[in-house]
Amino acid sequence: MTQDQLQAIHFGADDLPFVDIGDGSLLKVLQVKRGEGLWIIENVFQAGYEVEKHRHTGPVFGYTTSGAWKYKEYDYVNRAGSFLYEPAGSEHTLQCIEDNTRVWFQMYGSNINLDENGEISSVVDGQVTLDFYLAMCLENGLGRPPVLIE
């Protein structure tokens, strides 16, 4: 490895823009490592926002920095300072319960989205999310952000 490859990479709070994903909720993609199946995103959810029930093919790590959200299937609530580990194969439905809930997700693999009958409705991974994010940035006049892509 060269010294350039060993340099730390820094993004300030405003270096990567957020894009709207509905109901005033936001998405920012920070990194996608295709070879590892890794994708790191930050969301800001508004109360009432819900992500359809899904199953993970790899582990997920969630870090909540503000607000509150939960999974429909569980009693606990993720609040500022919460850490959540989701093993591969876990299924749940994310529900936001407070405005301006900010969560970082570090995911491996794909999210397999499930309809009300438990059938696969779509599959989302780092590349799909990155493509959506970049398209929304361009559509909203934000240019092409410097997401870390490997």
C-alpha positions as YAML, in Angstrom:
chain: A
units: angstrom
residues:
- id: 1
  name: MET
  ca: [0.00, 0.00, 0.00]
- id: 2
  name: THR
  ca: [1.14, 3.51, -0.70]
- id: 3
  name: GLN
  ca: [1.02, 6.31, 1.83]
- id: 4
  name: ASP
  ca: [-1.91, 7.86, -0.11]
- id: 5
  name: GLN
  ca: [-3.95, 4.70, 0.47]
- id: 6
  name: LEU
  ca: [-3.29, 4.94, 4.20]
- id: 7
  name: GLN
  ca: [-4.59, 8.49, 4.59]
- id: 8
  name: ALA
  ca: [-7.69, 9.09, 6.68]
- id: 9
  name: ILE
  ca: [-10.67, 10.50, 4.77]
- id: 10
  name: HIS
  ca: [-12.82, 13.15, 6.40]
- id: 11
  name: PHE
  ca: [-16.27, 14.45, 5.53]
- id: 12
  name: GLY
  ca: [-17.65, 17.45, 7.35]
- id: 13
  name: ALA
  ca: [-21.33, 17.58, 8.28]
- id: 14
  name: ASP
  ca: [-22.23, 19.42, 5.06]
- id: 15
  name: ASP
  ca: [-19.84, 17.71, 2.60]
- id: 16
  name: LEU
  ca: [-22.46, 15.15, 1.56]
- id: 17
  name: PRO
  ca: [-26.04, 16.35, 1.04]
- id: 18
  name: PHE
  ca: [-29.23, 14.71, 2.23]
- id: 19
  name: VAL
  ca: [-31.98, 13.81, -0.26]
- id: 20
  name: ASP
  ca: [-35.68, 13.49, 0.50]
- id: 21
  name: ILE
  ca: [-37.03, 9.93, 0.64]
- id: 22
  name: GLY
  ca: [-40.63, 10.86, 1.42]
- id: 23
  name: ASP
  ca: [-42.61, 12.52, 4.18]
- id: 24
  name: GLY
  ca: [-39.70, 14.89, 4.84]
- id: 25
  name: SER
  ca: [-37.40, 12.01, 5.79]
- id: 26
  name: LEU
  ca: [-33.86, 12.16, 4.44]
- id: 27
  name: LEU
  ca: [-31.02, 9.93, 3.22]
- id: 28
  name: LYS
  ca: [-27.28, 10.45, 2.90]
- id: 29
  name: VAL
  ca: [-24.96, 7.75, 1.51]
- id: 30
  name: LEU
  ca: [-21.47, 7.90, 3.01]
- id: 31
  name: GLN
  ca: [-19.74, 4.78, 1.72]
- id: 32
  name: VAL
  ca: [-20.30, 1.75, -0.49]
- id: 33
  name: LYS
  ca: [-17.70, -1.04, -0.64]
- id: 34
  name: ARG
  ca: [-19.01, -3.32, -3.36]
- id: 35
  name: GLY
  ca: [-16.52, -6.13, -2.73]
- id: 36
  name: GLU
  ca: [-17.54, -6.35, 0.94]
- id: 37
  name: GLY
  ca: [-21.23, -5.70, 0.38]
- id: 38
  name: LEU
  ca: [-20.90, -2.77, 2.83]
- id: 39
  name: TRP
  ca: [-23.06, 0.33, 2.69]
- id: 40
  name: ILE
  ca: [-23.11, 3.09, 5.26]
- id: 41
  name: ILE
  ca: [-25.98, 5.56, 5.28]
- id: 42
  name: GLU
  ca: [-27.37, 8.25, 7.53]
- id: 43
  name: ASN
  ca: [-31.10, 8.89, 7.79]
- id: 44
  name: VAL
  ca: [-33.15, 11.64, 9.35]
- id: 45
  name: PHE
  ca: [-36.66, 10.28, 9.83]
- id: 46
  name: GLN
  ca: [-39.85, 12.15, 10.66]
- id: 47
  name: ALA
  ca: [-42.52, 10.77, 12.99]
- id: 48
  name: GLY
  ca: [-44.78, 8.34, 11.15]
- id: 49
  name: TYR
  ca: [-42.19, 7.33, 8.54]
- id: 50
  name: GLU
  ca: [-42.16, 3.57, 8.10]
- id: 51
  name: VAL
  ca: [-39.85, 1.26, 6.16]
- id: 52
  name: GLU
  ca: [-41.64, -1.83, 4.87]
- id: 53
  name: LYS
  ca: [-40.96, -5.13, 6.58]
- id: 54
  name: HIS
  ca: [-37.63, -6.50, 5.43]
- id: 55
  name: ARG
  ca: [-35.08, -9.24, 6.01]
- id: 56
  name: HIS
  ca: [-31.33, -8.66, 6.08]
- id: 57
  name: THR
  ca: [-28.91, -10.97, 4.29]
- id: 58
  name: GLY
  ca: [-25.99, -9.66, 6.35]
- id: 59
  name: PRO
  ca: [-25.46, -8.00, 9.71]
- id: 60
  name: VAL
  ca: [-26.54, -4.42, 10.37]
- id: 61
  name: PHE
  ca: [-25.27, -1.96, 12.98]
- id: 62
  name: GLY
  ca: [-27.47, 1.03, 13.88]
- id: 63
  name: TYR
  ca: [-26.42, 4.11, 15.84]
- id: 64
  name: THR
  ca: [-29.13, 6.56, 16.91]
- id: 65
  name: THR
  ca: [-27.96, 10.11, 17.57]
- id: 66
  name: SER
  ca: [-31.30, 11.89, 18.06]
- id: 67
  name: GLY
  ca: [-35.02, 11.20, 18.25]
- id: 68
  name: ALA
  ca: [-36.68, 7.81, 18.63]
- id: 69
  name: TRP
  ca: [-37.65, 4.86, 16.45]
- id: 70
  name: LYS
  ca: [-38.58, 1.22, 16.91]
- id: 71
  name: TYR
  ca: [-39.42, -1.99, 15.16]
- id: 72
  name: LYS
  ca: [-43.11, -2.84, 14.98]
- id: 73
  name: GLU
  ca: [-42.27, -6.37, 16.09]
- id: 74
  name: TYR
  ca: [-40.42, -5.38, 19.32]
- id: 75
  name: ASP
  ca: [-41.17, -3.37, 22.46]
- id: 76
  name: TYR
  ca: [-37.84, -1.54, 22.87]
- id: 77
  name: VAL
  ca: [-37.31, 1.97, 21.50]
- id: 78
  name: ASN
  ca: [-34.04, 3.22, 19.99]
- id: 79
  name: ARG
  ca: [-33.21, 6.70, 21.32]
- id: 80
  name: ALA
  ca: [-30.20, 9.01, 21.18]
- id: 81
  name: GLY
  ca: [-27.17, 7.01, 22.25]
- id: 82
  name: SER
  ca: [-28.73, 3.65, 21.34]
- id: 83
  name: PHE
  ca: [-26.76, 1.00, 19.49]
- id: 84
  name: LEU
  ca: [-28.56, -1.80, 17.67]
- id: 85
  name: TYR
  ca: [-27.13, -4.97, 16.18]
- id: 86
  name: GLU
  ca: [-29.25, -6.91, 13.70]
- id: 87
  name: PRO
  ca: [-28.03, -10.37, 12.71]
- id: 88
  name: ALA
  ca: [-28.32, -11.68, 9.17]
- id: 89
  name: GLY
  ca: [-31.78, -13.16, 8.64]
- id: 90
  name: SER
  ca: [-33.56, -10.82, 11.06]
- id: 91
  name: GLU
  ca: [-36.94, -9.44, 9.91]
- id: 92
  name: HIS
  ca: [-38.62, -6.27, 11.10]
- id: 93
  name: THR
  ca: [-40.56, -3.12, 10.19]
- id: 94
  name: LEU
  ca: [-38.89, 0.20, 11.09]
- id: 95
  name: GLN
  ca: [-41.24, 2.86, 12.47]
- id: 96
  name: CYS
  ca: [-40.16, 6.37, 13.38]
- id: 97
  name: ILE
  ca: [-41.91, 7.80, 16.46]
- id: 98
  name: GLU
  ca: [-40.27, 11.24, 16.81]
- id: 99
  name: ASP
  ca: [-39.47, 13.98, 14.32]
- id: 100
  name: ASN
  ca: [-35.84, 14.55, 13.31]
- id: 101
  name: THR
  ca: [-34.72, 11.08, 14.35]
- id: 102
  name: ARG
  ca: [-31.15, 10.67, 13.12]
- id: 103
  name: VAL
  ca: [-29.72, 7.17, 12.62]
- id: 104
  name: TRP
  ca: [-26.54, 5.82, 11.03]
- id: 105
  name: PHE
  ca: [-26.74, 2.33, 9.55]
- id: 106
  name: GLN
  ca: [-23.72, 0.21, 8.64]
- id: 107
  name: MET
  ca: [-25.08, -2.69, 6.57]
- id: 108
  name: TYR
  ca: [-23.67, -5.72, 4.84]
- id: 109
  name: GLY
  ca: [-25.54, -7.51, 2.06]
- id: 110
  name: SER
  ca: [-29.09, -6.71, 1.02]
- id: 111
  name: ASN
  ca: [-32.45, -5.81, 2.45]
- id: 112
  name: ILE
  ca: [-35.11, -8.14, 1.11]
- id: 113
  name: ASN
  ca: [-38.37, -6.19, 1.32]
- id: 114
  name: LEU
  ca: [-41.48, -8.24, 2.08]
- id: 115
  name: ASP
  ca: [-45.12, -7.52, 1.26]
- id: 116
  name: GLU
  ca: [-48.04, -8.17, 3.63]
- id: 117
  name: ASN
  ca: [-48.05, -11.86, 2.56]
- id: 118
  name: GLY
  ca: [-44.33, -12.29, 3.30]
- id: 119
  name: GLU
  ca: [-43.49, -12.41, -0.40]
- id: 120
  name: ILE
  ca: [-40.45, -10.57, -1.76]
- id: 121
  name: SER
  ca: [-41.49, -7.18, -3.14]
- id: 122
  name: SER
  ca: [-38.01, -5.79, -3.85]
- id: 123
  name: VAL
  ca: [-34.33, -6.12, -2.96]
- id: 124
  name: VAL
  ca: [-32.20, -3.14, -1.97]
- id: 125
  name: ASP
  ca: [-28.43, -3.16, -1.51]
- id: 126
  name: GLY
  ca: [-25.60, -0.66, -1.43]
- id: 127
  name: GLN
  ca: [-25.44, -0.25, -5.20]
- id: 128
  name: VAL
  ca: [-29.20, 0.28, -5.57]
- id: 129
  name: THR
  ca: [-29.15, 2.81, -2.73]
- id: 130
  name: LEU
  ca: [-26.10, 4.57, -4.17]
- id: 131
  name: ASP
  ca: [-27.67, 4.79, -7.64]
- id: 132
  name: PHE
  ca: [-30.86, 6.26, -6.15]
- id: 133
  name: TYR
  ca: [-28.92, 8.72, -4.00]
- id: 134
  name: LEU
  ca: [-26.72, 9.97, -6.86]
- id: 135
  name: ALA
  ca: [-29.75, 10.33, -9.17]
- id: 136
  name: MET
  ca: [-31.66, 12.31, -6.54]
- id: 137
  name: CYS
  ca: [-28.63, 14.56, -5.93]
- id: 138
  name: LEU
  ca: [-28.41, 15.34, -9.66]
- id: 139
  name: GLU
  ca: [-32.17, 15.80, -9.98]
- id: 140
  name: ASN
  ca: [-32.12, 18.31, -7.13]
- id: 141
  name: GLY
  ca: [-29.17, 20.30, -8.49]
- id: 142
  name: LEU
  ca: [-26.75, 19.06, -5.82]
- id: 143
  name: GLY
  ca: [-24.16, 17.73, -8.25]
- id: 144
  name: ARG
  ca: [-22.34, 14.46, -7.69]
- id: 145
  name: PRO
  ca: [-21.30, 14.15, -4.04]
- id: 146
  name: PRO
  ca: [-17.93, 12.56, -3.18]
- id: 147
  name: VAL
  ca: [-19.33, 9.35, -1.67]
- id: 148
  name: LEU
  ca: [-16.61, 6.81, -0.84]
- id: 149
  name: ILE
  ca: [-17.02, 4.06, -3.43]
- id: 150
  name: GLU
  ca: [-14.78, 1.02, -3.69]
...
